[in-house]
Amino acid sequence: MSLFSDVLVHAPVEGRRIALFAGAYNHISDGVALTLNRLVGYLESRGAEVLVFAPTSPKPPAFEHNGTLISVPSIPFPGRSDYRLTVGISRKGWALLDAFKPDIVHIATPDYAGAQALKWAKSHDTPVVSSYHTHFASYLKYFASYNPLYRIDLIENTAWRYGRWFYSQVEHVYVPSPSIGDKLREHGISNGLRIWARGVDTERFSPSHRSQPWRSLHGFEPNDIVVSYVGRLVWEKNLSVFVDVLNCLKSKGVPHRSLVVGDGPARDTLTDQLNDTVFTGPLEGDELSTAYASSDIFLFPSETETFGNVTLEAMASGLPTVCANASGSDLLVVPKKTGDLVSPHDVSAFFNAVNQLISHPTLRKQFGIAARERAFKFEWNHVMGHLASYYDEIWNGTAQSRTNGQISNSDVSLRKAVA
């Protein structure tokens, strides 16, 4: 049964014009950028016109993007040049937006360009919605660690005040899970909350891609139990816990091998700390599918996700997953059925969960089968159709943009569906 079977899967968007504003679209290959590209591809396949406003980088694009992209002037984020901060929409950008005359403005990043887009939409009486992709409050403590002079409490309070101002002015706020919606409500953001989960291609990510030749190429024997991590190599993904768990397995003599797929500023330090681990760098397409399926256990301790894209891909690949009990994975992982959820910084709990799966092959196989079955509930066409149905609510005048902190009917049905 589909997670989204109770809604119109293919809401009509033919002939509609949608302006999308994002903080990342093609200069970095992360979950947010890939999800937004998939959204644009879906909308265009349904007959919509989409104009995307996002920063670009002097470096070559990370991948070939969907849709028409308008570059927004930006600067590198201080201390993290792989991220970019918009500094304002250009004169050319404004002219293109005016000529485009969108039927809806979708703001995926509440940055400076996002605030400008919000003001434009209000002044042109154009419906405006926003999607919540990055849980900035969780990231702040990591970015603050780059400069001990930062007052994290002041920065966090300021961020939430800005969020309340920004999101109070949009028709809908699309959150990836009920738990993220709960966190926003705790901080006074309750306007038009709707759940828009993420999806997975269950053919691209499948146990059928498991390959012993691929394992052998990377030094893994047929009987090795491979514990893997896939994602950006940045410390805000709680990578220190990943390191500690692997070191704990090693010190206690638990037989295993480890695999890291991805790249980022933490890679050099990680390779020094985990000299027995295989680092493949970033993988795409068939190679990524094979890497997932050729692993045995997926370990993902990040607590800064809004949705665990890589967790879902691992589950579709038939892997039991051991993840942080946080918003990124708590919608996906069913404890003691598809894997386990543990406290984000409890190294001992992570060790115990991984060790149990290493030690019990039957349980590992059982959890992996259940994980794939659950992944089928999150197929992309249903997920994207769900968002399109929200657009349609607004265009048809049926949206109730003020929820006064209450959960919408669609939220209730989704909570029941994922229980």
Secondary structure, 3 states (H helix, E strand, C coil): CCCCCCCCCCCCCCCCEEEEECCCCCCCCCHHHHHHHHHHHHHHHCCCEEEEEEECCCCCCCCCCCCEEEEECEEEECCEEEEEEECCCCHHHHHHHHHHCCCEEEECCCCHHHHHHHHHHHHCCCCEEEECCCCHHHHHHHHHCCCCCCCHHHHHHHHHHHHHHHHCCCCCEEECCHHHHHHHHHCCCCCCEEECCCCECCCCCCHHHCCHHHHHHCCCCCCCCEEEEECCCCHHHCHHHHHHHHHHHHHCCCCCEEEEECCCCCHHHHHHHCCCCEEEECCCHHHHHHHHHCCCEEEECCCCCCCCHHHHHHHHCCCCEEEECCCCCCCCCCECCCEEEECCCCHHHHHHHHHHHHHCHHHHHHHHHHHHHHHHHHEHHHHHHHHHHHHHHHHCCCCCCCCCCCCCHHHHHHHHHCC
